[in-house]
Amino acid sequence: MLKELFLWKHGKAPNMRTKEAVSVAYETVMRKHWSVKDLVEMADVNSVLYRIASETDIPEGMIRNFKADLHIFKPIYKNNIAGDKDKERVATEALNAMATGGGFIA
């Protein structure tokens, strides 16, 4: 679900700078092996995970909004993405392209 969350966030980003920030955040989350539960915990600015995340390249506003983003995204994921292997394949290819600097392709 994490890769789909970041794909969704990338798709709704208003400009290239924000899209790049989402890409960096995705790479950091994957590298740190953070879970959905970890992202939710980051909404608490007093949490250890928030402190750790704020020391990365992820913008602090994005860190604080992971919980809200997940609240919005979860029904979208359940209704439109979960169980659809073709969409999962497309999401994987898009994220791989993003990670290698190729950008998103449809």
Helices and strands as residue ranges (DSSP letters): H 2-12, H 16-32, H 36-41, H 48-54, H 60-76, I 77-81, H 85-99
